[in-house]
Amino acid sequence: MLYEITVENIKCGGCANSISSKLAALEGVQSVDVDIENGIVRIEAIDGMRDTLTTSLLKMGYPESGATEGIAAARAKAKSFVSCAVGRVSGGG
């Protein structure tokens, strides 16, 4: 099944690399494509994984658009900076 999730805080290739590597490591995920410009993550995975995918994205600092506000949004943004930096060091930069 193809999941297309619009997320916040994607800024660069480092972000995309972190997202791709973390989601690809989940059991049931076949492929991950990150559209940096539009903030869209496309995941080919088994049926019924949407909640797992959105939770994983949130934990990395990339919440689904409109899902967080206020302090939660600020925390997500801070986490995304860390994920971005890790992704750059790993070669996605």
Phi, psi and omega in degrees: 000141178263123175255133177238111186240122177274125185235166178259160170080005176284122184242331190200185178295332177296317177299312182299319180296316178298313180299311182300313184291320181291316181289322180297335180283347180285137177297132180100352179266126179264322181204157180222133176229129182246122175264096185299313185301321183258357179067035182246132176248122178251125184233127173265117184206171180293159179300148174084013183261359187306313181298318178298317181293314181293325177295317178298317178298316179299316180298331178278347181103016180238074182290154174300139182307130179083000184273341182230152178217163173056231183299319180299321178293321178294319177297317179299319180296318178297317178296324181295327178296321178293314179300320179300312181297318178297318179296323178293317180295327181281357175108014181257009192288000000 
